[in-house]
Amino acid sequence: MIDESRVLPSGVAADVALSEVRGLRSGDRPTHGGRLFAYVYDPAVPGLDELAAAAHRESAHVNGLDPTAFPSLLAMENALVGAAARVLGGGPGTTAPDVVGSVTSGGTESLILAVKTARDAHPEIAAPRIVVPSTAHAAFAKAAHYLRVAVDVVPVSPGTLRPDPAAMAAAIGPDTVLVACSAPSYAHGVVDPVAEIAAAAAEAGARCHVDACFGGWTLPYLRRLGQSVPAFDFAVPGVTSISVDLHKYAYAPKGVSVLLHRDAALRAPQYFAYADWPGYTMINPVIASTRSGGPIAAAYATVRHLGDDGYLRLAAVTRDAVAGLADAVRAVDGLRLMAEPESTVVCFTATEGGPDLFVLVDELTARGWHTQPQLTYAGLPASVHLTVTASVAPRVAEFGPDLADAVAAARTAGPVSLPPELTALATSLTPDALTPELVAGLAAGLGLGAGDAPTPDRMAVVNTLLDAAPPAVRERLLVEFVGLLQHPRWRVDD
Ligand SMILES: Cc1ncc(COP(=O)(O)O)c(C=O)c1O
């Protein structure tokens, strides 16, 4: 295929370069076709990809660095923020008429900025803290790590998978700048008790961010379709900011999320301005300075094309797909739903004596279904996560028989048995004891990182090893494994 070992080979014809990209892409998971339950949000709307690609091409070289030079981008950004505000209970005629916002590159950036904005609103707090449920997205931990903010994690109930609002309230202290909740959580798809948590935050004088990155563009439509959805948006007093990812259920191509604030005063600390150097004066609402207009234009065209009626229709299709998949899980002996679906996630675990879930995930992959394994964590069992999009609907009838078949195969195969010394290593090590050499040896033993396929077809061994390790060792193992993958293969004669 490509000669990866050449550092910078001479140029080739355009069609050769493109065919290399296409060749590489052929090894990826299928982004379309309704059999991928993570990473990609596909509405299966004919012509939408072409429209988004054309809009992206139109604005790819436009730079969001300076909105006065490229007003097209500012106009599209304001239109997207306005649409998001409207979907999430803000704008004229609502209880939150003054909602403002910014377009960011994704959910993680929106959450980092929500934390930064809350932190910078309180320069007098020397050691700021945030309160999050244990199911809050990992990006809050990343934000806290980047911004030197401490995190107080409130466990969720193993039964409801939600935090107790009283426990959230009790975790708020004088240094708390932000309290977070999810609508819904990514892992299990349940909506936190936003109204109670926001009330507690408001009473303590802290901000409350609702992470609706995943569900902010579906929950309001599901509610309009008659589904019971608890209040989670700007209609809830005390909610100060909300994030929603357009590259998830607004079905825009990757690179677009919206961070909304209830009013401009709350947003003010989000900006970074700098004039103390000899170059152009810099004013950035978001983390990136130079930003491509491509993703924003693609999102704008997508939202304009699908429109309110389109999203309502897609939500109905997705709701039916969720119901069908949940029925398929209920019908199989040895599996149970982690929670009754209330959004667009189906998450299941194994019952006592049920199949090994990591082997089951591999068996599903072998049958063309790409699901996402979730490791055991703080009293919560390992589980299998399905993000359901509209494209899944035509496939639902095929899923049940394949799931039953995969469960039978996983039962026959049994759990993977790791060599005892490997389990002992994973459970007894501290992260610091994991040297790169040790991990390289481990990776080689597990068939990772070598050859054309950097990860093996079957991941149960890796997942079982990770599952045996505490989170700090898991993190270190992952960093070292990915470090091994991210390495050009130098050739000395280049
Ligand atoms: C609830 C939630 N918040 C934040 C994120 C982070 O989004 P991104 O991957 O776009 O950075 C995700 C991603 O799945 C999510 O589900």
The ligand as an SDF file (V2000), in Angstrom:
LIG
                    3D

 16 16  0  0  0  0  0  0  0  0999 V2000
  -21.8460   13.5250   27.2150 C   0  0  0  0  0  0  0  0  0  0  0  0
  -20.5960   13.8170   26.4360 C   0  0  0  0  0  0  0  0  0  0  0  0
  -19.8440   14.8870   26.7670 N   0  0  0  0  0  0  0  0  0  0  0  0
  -18.7160   15.1900   26.1120 C   0  0  0  0  0  0  0  0  0  0  0  0
  -18.2520   14.3940   25.0810 C   0  0  0  0  0  0  0  0  0  0  0  0
  -16.9500   14.7360   24.4030 C   0  0  0  0  0  0  0  0  0  0  0  0
  -17.1870   15.0650   23.0730 O   0  0  0  0  0  0  0  0  0  0  0  0
  -16.0460   15.0720   21.9540 P   0  0  0  0  0  0  0  0  0  0  0  0
  -15.6590   13.6510   21.7440 O   0  0  0  0  0  0  0  0  0  0  0  0
  -16.7390   15.7000   20.8000 O   0  0  0  0  0  0  0  0  0  0  0  0
  -14.9020   15.8950   22.4380 O   0  0  0  0  0  0  0  0  0  0  0  0
  -18.9950   13.2810   24.7130 C   0  0  0  0  0  0  0  0  0  0  0  0
  -18.5310   12.3840   23.6460 C   0  0  0  0  0  0  0  0  0  0  0  0
  -19.0440   11.3160   23.4380 O   0  0  0  0  0  0  0  0  0  0  0  0
  -20.2000   12.9860   25.4040 C   0  0  0  0  0  0  0  0  0  0  0  0
  -20.9440   11.9150   25.0900 O   0  0  0  0  0  0  0  0  0  0  0  0
  1  2  1  0
  2  3  1  0
  2 15  2  0
  3  4  2  0
  4  5  1  0
  5  6  1  0
  5 12  2  0
  6  7  1  0
  7  8  1  0
  8  9  2  0
  8 10  1  0
  8 11  1  0
 12 13  1  0
 12 15  1  0
 13 14  2  0
 15 16  1  0
M  END
$$$$
